[in-house]
Amino acid sequence: MPESIRLSKRLVEMLSCSRREAEQYIESGWVKVDGEMVDVMGYRVLPAQHVEIMPDADLAKIVPVTILLHKPVGIDANTGDDNIKPLLQLITEDTRSADDRSPFTFLRRHLRDLRMVMPLPANASGLLVFSQDWRIVRKLVEDADKTEQEYIVEVIGELMTDGLALLNHGLIWNGRPLAPMKVSWQNEQHLRFATKGVQAGQITGACEKVGLSVISIKRIRIGRMPMAKLAMGKWRYLQGYEQF
């Protein structure tokens, strides 16, 4: 019975390229085996199987991706590899938004070296960003205090006199005055917060100081990037023309 060999080895023989280049072709989704795209490292093929390189294959076209995810409640999205791993399990071909208009084919390499920025606690839902692009990571990390974030906050309780004015400016948090926020009623149960440099627990703590208890928090915008119609648990790629 014929023995199988690694797909990367077959490509090296076909293209006279290096093993690393062969692996990059596979990782980038530019290799087909018997007509089906294969991006699995270590994939093995038999001598009779047909292997081909897509006509537009070009290693220079490998670009870093940025992924926008609507995080559900209950998953901790603080920084650190241990907190990123369960979130990456939500990013699959099946959970990709049907409205994603980006040209990318979902590949396993798109889940490598992702950096999560602008974290969210377990009790919050909403827009979460993962990126392989150092320029986006640097902007959202270094400019975190300058980048406005928008939240919809469900509350119960009786707002104290001048409570809305205090939420906008005048509260103390962790012993220091909070920077001005833009806070308004969306409806009878939901407040809309637009603020920069959000600290852990800040929104919940601010609401408690004016007589309100927080039921839920959802982040709907980071900078100029809204979550829009991205459904809970779904994700999409950031397109080239979109900016934070």
BELDA-V816094 format. One record per pair of residues at least 4 apart in sequence whose ideal C-beta (glycine too) atoms are under 6 Angstrom apart, sorted by sequence separation. I is the first residue (numbers start at 1). GAP is how many residues later the second one is. D is the distance in Angstrom with one decimal. If there is no record, write none. Layout:
<<I | GAP | D> <I | GAP | D>>
//
This chain:
<<5 | 4 | 4.9> <11 | 4 | 5.6> <17 | 4 | 4.1> <24 | 4 | 6.0> <45 | 4 | 4.5> <53 | 4 | 4.9> <96 | 4 | 5.7> <120 | 4 | 4.6> <134 | 4 | 6.0> <137 | 4 | 5.9> <138 | 4 | 5.4> <139 | 4 | 5.3> <143 | 4 | 5.3> <159 | 4 | 4.1> <162 | 4 | 5.8> <166 | 4 | 4.6> <186 | 4 | 4.2> <198 | 4 | 5.5> <201 | 4 | 5.2> <230 | 4 | 5.6> <238 | 4 | 5.3> <17 | 5 | 5.6> <25 | 5 | 5.0> <26 | 5 | 5.1> <32 | 5 | 5.5> <33 | 5 | 4.9> <38 | 5 | 5.2> <78 | 5 | 5.0> <90 | 5 | 5.9> <131 | 5 | 4.5> <166 | 5 | 5.5> <172 | 5 | 5.8> <173 | 5 | 4.9> <207 | 5 | 4.2> <221 | 5 | 4.6> <25 | 6 | 5.4> <71 | 6 | 5.6> <131 | 6 | 5.3> <186 | 6 | 4.7> <12 | 7 | 5.8> <31 | 7 | 5.7> <76 | 7 | 5.1> <171 | 7 | 4.9> <207 | 7 | 5.2> <220 | 7 | 4.9> <29 | 8 | 5.5> <120 | 8 | 5.9> <183 | 8 | 5.9> <184 | 8 | 5.3> <12 | 10 | 5.1> <29 | 10 | 4.8> <77 | 10 | 6.0> <183 | 10 | 5.4> <193 | 10 | 6.0> <204 | 10 | 4.7> <8 | 11 | 5.8> <11 | 11 | 3.8> <75 | 11 | 5.8> <118 | 11 | 5.9> <169 | 11 | 4.3> <27 | 12 | 6.0> <33 | 12 | 5.8> <117 | 12 | 5.2> <181 | 12 | 6.0> <182 | 12 | 4.1> <26 | 13 | 5.9> <93 | 13 | 4.9> <168 | 13 | 5.9> <8 | 14 | 4.2> <116 | 14 | 5.3> <181 | 14 | 4.0> <8 | 15 | 5.3> <34 | 15 | 5.5> <168 | 15 | 5.2> <33 | 16 | 5.7> <34 | 16 | 5.4> <114 | 16 | 4.2> <115 | 16 | 5.7> <167 | 16 | 4.2> <33 | 18 | 5.6> <114 | 18 | 5.9> <113 | 19 | 5.4> <225 | 19 | 5.1> <32 | 20 | 5.0> <117 | 20 | 5.9> <223 | 21 | 3.8> <115 | 22 | 4.8> <118 | 22 | 5.8> <88 | 23 | 5.5> <117 | 23 | 4.2> <30 | 24 | 4.7> <117 | 24 | 5.9> <30 | 27 | 3.7> <173 | 29 | 5.7> <84 | 32 | 5.3> <173 | 32 | 5.9> <28 | 34 | 5.6> <10 | 35 | 5.7> <24 | 35 | 5.4> <154 | 35 | 5.7> <171 | 35 | 5.4> <7 | 36 | 4.5> <154 | 36 | 5.4> <155 | 36 | 5.9> <6 | 38 | 5.8> <7 | 38 | 5.3> <152 | 38 | 5.5> <153 | 38 | 4.7> <171 | 38 | 5.6> <167 | 39 | 5.9> <4 | 40 | 4.0> <79 | 40 | 5.4> <152 | 40 | 6.0> <153 | 40 | 6.0> <10 | 41 | 5.3> <78 | 41 | 4.7> <4 | 42 | 5.2> <77 | 42 | 5.1> <151 | 42 | 4.4> <77 | 43 | 4.4> <167 | 43 | 6.0> <2 | 44 | 5.5> <150 | 44 | 4.8> <166 | 44 | 5.6> <2 | 45 | 5.0> <65 | 45 | 4.9> <76 | 46 | 4.3> <148 | 46 | 5.7> <163 | 47 | 3.5> <74 | 48 | 5.9> <148 | 48 | 5.2> <71 | 49 | 5.8> <149 | 49 | 5.7> <160 | 50 | 5.1> <77 | 51 | 5.6> <145 | 51 | 5.9> <159 | 51 | 5.9> <160 | 51 | 4.4> <73 | 52 | 4.8> <145 | 52 | 3.9> <155 | 52 | 5.8> <159 | 52 | 5.6> <72 | 53 | 5.7> <158 | 53 | 5.4> <71 | 54 | 5.6> <157 | 54 | 5.2> <157 | 55 | 4.3> <157 | 56 | 5.0> <71 | 57 | 4.5> <155 | 57 | 4.2> <156 | 57 | 5.3> <69 | 59 | 4.7> <155 | 59 | 5.8> <153 | 61 | 5.9> <154 | 61 | 4.2> <154 | 62 | 4.4> <67 | 63 | 4.5> <153 | 64 | 5.3> <66 | 65 | 4.1> <151 | 66 | 5.8> <152 | 66 | 4.8> <65 | 67 | 5.6> <66 | 67 | 5.6> <39 | 68 | 5.0> <64 | 68 | 3.6> <151 | 68 | 5.3> <152 | 68 | 5.8> <39 | 69 | 5.5> <64 | 69 | 4.2> <66 | 70 | 5.5> <150 | 70 | 5.3> <150 | 71 | 3.8> <149 | 73 | 5.6> <29 | 76 | 5.1> <147 | 76 | 4.8> <29 | 78 | 4.9> <27 | 82 | 4.3> <126 | 92 | 4.3> <127 | 92 | 5.0> <124 | 93 | 4.2> <125 | 93 | 4.9> <126 | 93 | 3.3> <127 | 95 | 5.8> <127 | 100 | 4.1> <118 | 104 | 5.7> <97 | 133 | 5.8> <104 | 133 | 5.0> <102 | 135 | 3.8> <100 | 136 | 3.8> <97 | 137 | 4.3> <102 | 137 | 5.1> <95 | 139 | 5.8> <97 | 139 | 4.5> <91 | 144 | 5.3> <70 | 160 | 4.6> <72 | 160 | 5.3> <72 | 161 | 5.4> <70 | 162 | 5.0> <70 | 164 | 5.6> <69 | 166 | 4.3> <67 | 168 | 5.5> <68 | 168 | 5.5> <68 | 170 | 6.0> <65 | 172 | 5.8> <66 | 172 | 3.8>>
//
